[in-house]
Amino acid sequence: MVVFTQSNGLRWVIFSGKLQIYLPEFALFVALVVLLWSSIWHLYKTECTFADMD
């Protein structure tokens, strides 16, 4: 019985040489990261204009 652990899975992905990226899922991931980053940046830039700030 072979135990498949997370480190074995990572080792398989890195050293197998067969990395297949599902493009729509990858594009969605990149879009979500960009949206999250831009939202945090916008909040950081505009927080000094909030009404409850002294």
Distance bins in CASP14 RR format, pairs under 12 A and 6 or more apart:
PFRMAT RR
TARGET T0000
AUTHOR 0000-0000-0000
RMODE 2
METHOD distances of the structure
MODEL  1
2 8 0 0 0 0 1 0 0 0 0 0 0
2 9 0 0 0 0 0 1 0 0 0 0 0
2 12 0 0 0 0 0 1 0 0 0 0 0
3 9 0 0 0 0 0 1 0 0 0 0 0
4 10 0 0 0 0 0 1 0 0 0 0 0
4 11 0 0 0 0 0 1 0 0 0 0 0
4 12 0 0 0 0 1 0 0 0 0 0 0
5 11 0 0 0 0 1 0 0 0 0 0 0
5 12 0 0 0 0 0 1 0 0 0 0 0
6 12 0 0 0 0 0 1 0 0 0 0 0
6 13 0 0 0 0 0 1 0 0 0 0 0
7 13 0 0 0 0 0 1 0 0 0 0 0
7 14 0 0 0 0 0 1 0 0 0 0 0
8 14 0 0 0 0 0 1 0 0 0 0 0
8 15 0 0 0 0 0 1 0 0 0 0 0
8 16 0 0 0 0 0 1 0 0 0 0 0
9 15 0 0 0 0 1 0 0 0 0 0 0
9 16 0 0 0 0 1 0 0 0 0 0 0
10 16 0 0 0 0 0 1 0 0 0 0 0
11 17 0 0 0 0 0 1 0 0 0 0 0
12 18 0 0 0 0 1 0 0 0 0 0 0
12 19 0 0 0 0 0 1 0 0 0 0 0
13 19 1 0 0 1 0 0 0 0 0 0 0
13 20 0 0 0 0 0 1 0 0 0 0 0
13 21 0 0 0 0 0 1 0 0 0 0 0
19 26 0 0 0 0 0 1 0 0 0 0 0
20 26 0 0 0 0 0 1 0 0 0 0 0
21 27 0 0 0 0 1 0 0 0 0 0 0
21 28 0 0 0 0 0 1 0 0 0 0 0
21 29 0 0 0 0 1 0 0 0 0 0 0
21 30 0 0 0 0 0 1 0 0 0 0 0
22 28 0 0 0 0 1 0 0 0 0 0 0
22 29 0 0 0 0 1 0 0 0 0 0 0
23 29 0 0 0 0 0 1 0 0 0 0 0
23 30 0 0 0 0 0 1 0 0 0 0 0
24 30 0 0 0 0 0 1 0 0 0 0 0
24 31 0 0 0 0 0 1 0 0 0 0 0
25 31 0 0 0 0 0 1 0 0 0 0 0
25 32 0 0 0 0 0 1 0 0 0 0 0
26 32 0 0 0 0 0 1 0 0 0 0 0
26 33 0 0 0 0 0 1 0 0 0 0 0
27 33 0 0 0 0 0 1 0 0 0 0 0
27 34 0 0 0 0 0 1 0 0 0 0 0
28 34 0 0 0 0 0 1 0 0 0 0 0
28 35 0 0 0 0 0 1 0 0 0 0 0
29 35 0 0 0 0 0 1 0 0 0 0 0
29 36 0 0 0 0 0 1 0 0 0 0 0
30 36 0 0 0 0 0 1 0 0 0 0 0
30 37 0 0 0 0 0 1 0 0 0 0 0
31 37 0 0 0 0 0 1 0 0 0 0 0
31 38 0 0 0 0 0 1 0 0 0 0 0
32 38 0 0 0 0 0 1 0 0 0 0 0
32 39 0 0 0 0 0 1 0 0 0 0 0
33 39 0 0 0 0 0 1 0 0 0 0 0
33 40 0 0 0 0 0 1 0 0 0 0 0
34 40 0 0 0 0 0 1 0 0 0 0 0
34 41 0 0 0 0 0 1 0 0 0 0 0
35 41 0 0 0 0 0 1 0 0 0 0 0
35 42 0 0 0 0 0 1 0 0 0 0 0
36 42 0 0 0 0 0 1 0 0 0 0 0
36 43 0 0 0 0 0 1 0 0 0 0 0
37 43 0 0 0 0 0 1 0 0 0 0 0
37 44 0 0 0 0 0 1 0 0 0 0 0
38 44 0 0 0 0 0 1 0 0 0 0 0
38 45 0 0 0 0 0 1 0 0 0 0 0
39 45 0 0 0 0 0 1 0 0 0 0 0
39 46 0 0 0 0 0 1 0 0 0 0 0
40 46 0 0 0 0 0 1 0 0 0 0 0
40 47 0 0 0 0 0 1 0 0 0 0 0
41 47 0 0 0 0 0 1 0 0 0 0 0
42 49 0 0 0 0 0 1 0 0 0 0 0
43 49 0 0 0 0 0 1 0 0 0 0 0
43 50 0 0 0 0 1 0 0 0 0 0 0
44 50 0 0 0 0 0 1 0 0 0 0 0
46 53 0 0 0 0 0 1 0 0 0 0 0
47 53 1 0 0 1 0 0 0 0 0 0 0
48 54 0 0 0 0 0 1 0 0 0 0 0
END
